[in-house]
Amino acid sequence: MLEPESRYYGGTVDPATGIAWVNHTTGTPTDMCNWGAALVNPESAYYRDEELLRRLTLASEFVLRSQHADGSISPGWTNYHSPPDTAFVVVGYAQLHELLERADWAPLAPALARMRLFLERTLPVLLTGGCHTPNHRWVLCAALGFLRRLLGGEAGEQAARRADQWLAEGMDITPDGEWTERSNGIYSAVSDIMLIHAARLLDRPELLEPVRANLRMMAYLVHPSGEVVTDYSGRQDLGRFHDLSPYYLPYAMLALQDGDPLFGGMAKWAAKTLEGPGAASVHTLVRMLLEPGVRGPFAASGDGANAVPVRYEKMLNGEFLRGGYLGRMEAAGHQGRIFHSRLHTDFGAPVARIRDGNTSVTLMTETPSFFALRHGQARLLAVQASSYFYPGFVPMQEMERGEDGRYLLSGEQRKGYYGPVETSLLPAGTAQGVSPWYLLPHQARELTHEQVFRMRADLVPIAGGWDLRLQADEPGDVMTQLSFVFGGEGKIVSGELSKAGKDRWLWSGGALRYESGGDWIELTGGEMSHLAPSVREAVQPDGCIVVLINLMTPLDKTVSIRLSTETTAAE
């Protein structure tokens, strides 16, 4: 924005909202990283370009002007006066400041002065501010580490002490390398890069161990096309397309440090997915200019591609004693109440990953879907069970692998009724004419007539596909639905179908074949035991093709999945 009368003068406008923001994604600091990298790189057409420098300086003024008096920023989407969102900006802004300072170019001085002042003013909010989510703690630690190095002295020591308070909470990661939020598309990569920075800046090399564990695990959580497995995420990347690009810097930085051929191979794979430099906090160009080695090639990179597994069967968290941790939750004292976030009780739930060349399968628990499959360019995004017992999806909670290679998944739901509160426990107001429901001690009610709904899924790999057997006995006459969610880019070419809504089909019989890009997935076992087009609270995604099987309990249903023998490698 170049109009001096505009409130956004000097900022860059987010095309989605028409507003100039100070945040690390769609905000002005990210554009400043783009420009700064161009200004100081001799290979750039904009190397020391005076007009670009003028705009960078204007942008630095806008960022400083937009900072709140407490040192924080409000990113625009939510989280006003947000310490963690301020930390995201600090991580990116501090690296850009370092890059521009290294350039030793006098005309950059005004912009550098404003950037440093912005960073200095963030110290109070980072020393006192809290967070919402598990990964925010590690973002705050990275930001505090950058301020420690920039400010030095007592201010730097204050930053280090605050980071130590966060780090004292311990690492929220399973031995197999899975972070609390199970967010392979977004927040696992955030935790990784932030802890790499924190390890370096706070002199805490031990913080790299959980990062290494996650990066090794991630080698088993990518489909052949480079699409990251998000089918069981605990965050907003659930079921959405994400690639490996956020992992480029973590893999590259540790490949450079460790000489690990797996990390080098994964960095090479991630590099193929890069379509831009990224957000300010993880800006690839800025990091490459600060640390040229992360451009590659990496040590043993010739063996690295071969180190990336393409055929495997891997159970994640199968040995994790999740039940023991959940059993200690009551003693934590929060009584299951947490504000502006969630408890993530699905942490450490078992996941199985199976890959054979261009066929990739995910079996998962504690999520709406329990099975997903990619076969070349044909995508079965989810298989989900839902019912009217506890209206909505039935999550599987346990997973076991049999000696014959089959997987047994099971889930249990309970629903009952509650008796009257004992008279002696009633509040005095109940006899005074108005007795609000929300003032009654509901915790004192006696549970009556509790019903238990158990569902089992027996998943059997066979030559050329899978057999999925679903069983549920009691209560009887529970309307149940099995949904198969296919990628919207393909098409259904066969099967006895009736319309249930836009891109929604009830499947009563016949072989159902889904095709995409020359590859196909064929199912048998359609049934329509009731006519309900959906189950309340079981919301299906838009932009996909959803095929539904309607069942009634007691049920014992087998659906067979067969795959085309040749696959088209997804690019």
N, C-alpha and C positions, 0 to 999 in steps of 0.2 A: 504494500500500500504506500504510494508515493505522494498522496495528498496530505499536506501538513494539518489540515483541519480535521482529518479523520481520527477517531479514537484509536484506530488500529495502525496509525502512521508508523511505518518501519516494519510492521509485522507481515507475515505471509498468510494469505487467506486459505483456510481449509475449504476445498471445493464442495465438500459434502454439506457444510453448514453455512458457508459464507462469512465465517468469523475467523479472525486471527487469534490463535491460542498460544499459550506457552505450555507445551507438554512435549513428551519425548517421542511421540508417534506422528501425529498429523500437524504438530506445532512448529513454530518458527525455529526452535533450536535444531530440529532435524534439517531444515533447509540451510541453516547456518553451517552445519557439518558438511553438507554437500558443497557449499560455496568455499568454505575454508580449505577443504581438501583440494579443490581446484586451484585456489589462490597460491598455495605453497608447493604444489607439485610441478616441477619443471617440465614434465611431459604433458601438462594440461594446456589446452588452447587458451585458458583463462589465467594462466600463471601471471601473478602480479597485475591483474587487470584492474585499472583504477575505478571503473564504473562498478565492477563487482565488489571491490573493496568498500566503495561508498555505501552500497546497499547492505553489506555485512555490518558496517558501523551503525547504520540506521536500525538494523535488526537488533543489535546489541543494546541500543537505547530503548527499543520497544520492550525487550525482555526485562530490562531493569525497571522500566516504568510499570510493568504489569505485576511485578513482585509485590506481595502484600507486606504490610508493616511488620508482621511477625516473621518474615523471611520465607514464607511458603508461596506456593502457586496453587491455582485451581485449574485442573487440566481441561475442563470444559464438559466432560461427559458426566461426571459426578465427583464426589470426593473433594468438596470445597475446603480450602486451606489445608491441603493434604500433605502430611509429612512424607508418606511413601512416594507419592507422585513427584514431590519436590526432589526426593532422592534419585528417582529415575533420571530427572533432568540433570542433576548434579553429576551423575556418572558420565553422561554424554558430554556435558558442557566442560567438565574438568579435563577430559581427554582432548577436546577441541582447543581449549585454552593452552594446554601443553604443546599441542602441535603448532599452533600459531606462534607461541613464544619461541619455540625452537627455530622458527623460520628466520628470526633475527632481521626483521624487515621493519624499519622505523615507522612507515605509514600505518602499521597495524596497531600502534600504541594506543590510540583512543578506544578502539574496540576492545583490546585486551584489558584496559583499565576498567571498562564497564563490566566486562565478563568477570573479572576478579572480584569486583565489588558485589556483584550478584552472588557469587559463590561464598564470599565472606558473610554476607547477610543471611545465608541459609543455615549457618552453624546453630543459632539458637533453636530453630524448629527441629533440627536433626538431633540435638542434644536432649530435647524434651518430648519430642513427638512419638506417637505410637503408630500402629499399623492395623490392617484388617485381616490379612491372609498370611499363611506360613511363608510364602516366598518373599513377601515384603520385608521380612526381617533381614534377609540376606542382601536385598537391595539397599536397605539402610546401612548395613555394615560396609558394603562396597563404597557407598557415598561418603560415609564417615572416614573410610580409608583414604579416599582421594583428598578430603579436606585435611586429614592429618598430614599428608605429604605437602599440600599446597601451603598451609598456614604455619606448620611447625610450632615450636615453642609450647607454651601452656595450652593454647587453643588446640594444637594438634594432639596433645596428650588427653585433653578432655574428649576429643572425638574418639580416640582409641579406647578410653574407659567406657564410653557409651556403647561402642561396638562390642566390647567384652561382655556387657550386660546382656545383649541379645544373644551372643554366642554361648553364654552360659546355659541357655535353654536347651542346648544339644541339637543334634542333627535329626531332622524328621525324615529319615530314609530307612528303607528295609535293607537287610544284608544283600539282597539281589539288586539293589540300586534304584528302588522306586520311591519317588518323593510323595509327600502327603497328598498332593492335589491330583496325582495320577494324570497330569496334563502334558502328554507327550508333544502336543502341537504347539504349546506356548510356554507354560510356566516351569516345566522341567529344565528347558534351555535357559530360562531366566535364572533359576537357582544356580545352574552350572556356571554361567559366565560371571555372575555376581560373586560367587564364592572363589572363583579364580582370582578376580581382582582383590577380594578381601584377603586371600592367602598371601598375595604378594605385598599388599600395602600395609597390612597389619602384622607382617612377619609371623604368619600362622600357617606354615606349609601343610600341617595336618588337615586343613580344610580342603585340600585337593583330593583326599581319599574318597569322600562321598561323591565328588564330581566324577572321578575315574569309574566308580561303581555304576553311576547312572549312564555314563557314556558307553561302557561295555554292554549294559543292558539294552541300550537303544539300538545296538546292532541287530537285535532280534525283533525290533518293533517298527520296521519299515517294510512296506510292501515293495515288490519288485520294481514298480514304477517310480519309486522314491516318495510315495505318499506315506506319511507317518500314521501309525495306528492311533486313532483317537476314539475308538468305539466305546471305551470305558472311562473316558475322562471325567474328572470331578469338577471341571470348569467349562467355560463357554466354547472351548474347542470340541466339545462332545459331538462326535459324528460328523464333523466338518473337515473339509480338505485342508491339510497342512503338509508342507514339505520339510525337507531337512535344512533349509537355509538358516534357521535360527541357531543351528548346531555348528555352523561352519567355524565360527571363532573358537568355541570351546574345544572342538576336535583339533583345529589347526594349532591353537596355542599349546595344548598338551602334547600333540604329536611332535611339535618343535622341542618341547621341554623333555619329553620322555623317550622320544625315538620309538614309540610304539607303532608297529606296522598296522594294527587294527585302527588306531586313531588316524593315522595317515590315510588309510584307505577310505575311512568314513569321511574325512575332510575332503578328499577328492570327489567323493559322491555328492556331498553337500554342496561343493562348489558348482556343480552342474545345475543346481536348482536356484542359484543366486540370480535374481532379476533386477536387483537394485542394491544400493549400499546398506539399506536398513534404517531403523529408527536411531535417534541420537544416542540412546544408551548402549546400543550394540552396533554402532556404525562401522561397517567393514572397512571402508576406505580410510577413515581416520585411524583405525587400529593398524591397518597395513602400513600406513605412512609412519606411524610411531614405532612399529615393530615389523620391519620388512620381512622377517623370516616367516611370518604367518601367510605370506603369499604362496609358500611352497617353492619347489618341491620339498617333500619331507624325507627325513632319513628312512631308508628302506621302503620308499614309496613304491618302488617297483614290485615289492612283495605285498604292499598294502592292499591293493585291489583284491588279491587272492586271499587276504586275511579276512575280508568281509564275508560272513557266511551267507550262502545261497540255498543250502539244504540243511535243515535242522528241525528238531522237535525239542522245544524248550518250555519247561514249566517255571513260571516266575512266582515267587512267594509261596511255593508249595510247602516249604518247611518252616515258614514264618509262623510263630506262635501268636497269631492274631487274637485268638480267643482269650488268652491270658491278659493281653493288654486291654481288651474291651472289658474284661472282668474287673479291672482296676479303675474303671471310669467313675463309678459312684464315689470312690474314695477321693477323687480329685476335687469334689466339692462344688462343681459348677451346676450340678443337677440337670445337665443336658441343655442348659440355656447359654447361648452365645449370641451376641448382637453384631450386626453388620458383617457377618461371616458365617461359616458353618463348621461343625466339628470334624467333618471328614472321617466318619466312622468306617468308611470303606477302605481306609488306608491299609495296604498290605493284603487286600483280597486276591486270591489266586487268579492268574491269567496264564493261559497256555498259547504258545505260538508255534505254528507248524508251517514250514516253507519247503517247497519242492520246486525249484526253478521259478517259473512264472505263476505258480499257484501258491497262495498265501492264505492261511486260516488263523482266525483268532477265536479262542474260547474264553469266556470271561464271567466273572461273578460280580454281584453288587452293582449291577447296572441294568437298564431296561433291556438291553440285548444280551443274549448269551452265546451267539454264534455269528461270525461274519466271515466272508470268503471273497478273495479276489482270484480270478482265473484269467490270465492275460488281460484283456480289456473289458471283460465281463465282471461286474461288481455286484455281489450280494452284500449290501451294506449292513444288514442286520436281520437276525431272526429273533422275534420277541414273543413272549407269552403274556397274555393279559386275561383278566377275568373280572366278573362282577362280584366276587366274594369280598374283595377289598378293592373297590373299583380302580383299575389302573394296571400297570405292568406288574408282573410277578418276578422280582429279581431272584436269581440263583445266589445262594449264600455259601455253598460248599462245592468243592471240586475234588474229585479223586481220579487217578489214572489207573486203570486195570492192567494186569500183566499182559493181556491180549491187545493192548494199545487203545482200548476204548476209554472214553471219559464219561464219568458219572457226575452230573451236576444236580443239585437239589436246593429247593427253596421252601420256606415255611412262612405262612402268614397266620396271625391270630386275630380274632375279632369277637368281642363279647358285649355284655350289657352291664349296667351298673345300678345297684339298688339304692334305696333312700339313705340319706345321711342320718346316723344315730342322733336322736334328739339332743343328747348331752353335748354333741359336738357342733350343733348349729349356732351361728352367730345370733346375737340378741336381736338384730334387726328383722329377723324372719317373722316375728310376731307383730310387727308394726305397720302392716298394710302393704308395703313395697319391699319385695325380696328379690333383688337382681340375681340372675343366674350366675353372673361372674363373681359374686361375693360368697357363694357357697363353697365349702371345703371339699371339692370334688375328689381330692386324694383320699378321703376317708370312706368313699363309697365301696361297697362290697361288689366284687366282680361275679357275675352270674352267667350261666349258659355260654361259656366261652367255646367257640368253634375253631378248629384248626384245619387249615387248607395246605396240603403238602403237594408239591409238584416235583417230578423227577424228569430229567432229560438224559437219555443214554445216547451218546454221540459216538458212532462207530466208523472209523476210517476204513474204507474198502477200496479195492482196485477201481480207479476211475471215479471216485466220489466219496460220499458219506451217507450213512443212514442215521436219521434223527428220530429217536423214539421218545415220545412224551407221554407221561403217565400221571394221573391224578384220580383219586378214589372218592374221598369224602370231603365235604358234604356232597350229596347227590344233587343233580339238577343245577349245577353252577354253569352259567353260560361262559364259555371260554373262547378265546380267539388266539390263533397263531398267525403272526404277520411276518411276511417276507418282504424286505425293503430292498429294491433294486435301484441302481443308478439311473437317473432320468435320461442319460445319454443313449441308453439302449432301448429295446422294444420287446414286447411279448408277442411271440409269433404263433403260439398254440396253447390250448387249454380251454376247458369249459368255464367261461367267466361271465359274471353279471356285474353291472356297474354299481359301485358303492360310493361314488363321489369322484371328484377330479383326480385322475391317476390312481384311483382306488378300485380294486376288483375283488369280488367274492369268488372263490375258486371251488367249484363243486366236484370236479373230476377231470379225467383226461390228463395226458402228459403236458405239463406246462413248460414251455421253453422260452428263455430270455436270451437275446442275442445282442452283442455289441462288438463292433470292430472285427468281425469274423470269428469271435469266440462265443461259446454258448454254455449256459447252465440249464440243465433240464431236471424238473421235479415231478415226482409222482406221489399221489396220496391226497388229492384234493377232497374236501368234504364240506357240506353245508347243513349242519344239524340244527341251526337256528338262523334267523334272518337278520339279526342285528348287524348294521353296517359298521359299527364301531363299539368300543368299550369306553364308557365314561372315564375320563382322566388319563386315558392312554392316547396321547396326542401323537399322530404320525407326522414325520417331517414333510415339508413342502419340497417341490422340485424332484421328487423321487417317484418311482412306480411301486405301489404297495399292493401285494396280493395277500388275501386273508382267507384262512381256513376257520370255519365256525364249528366248535365242538361243544359237547355237553358232558359233564361228569356223571358217572365214572367214565374215564376215557383211557384208552391205550392206543395211541396213534403213532404210526411210523410214516415219515416222509423220507423218500429216497432222493438224493441229489447225485446227478451224474454230470460229468464235465466233458467238453469236447477234447479229443485226444491231442490236437495240436493247438498251441496258443500263439497269439500275436503278441510279441513283446511290447508292453506299454512303454511309450517314450516319456 
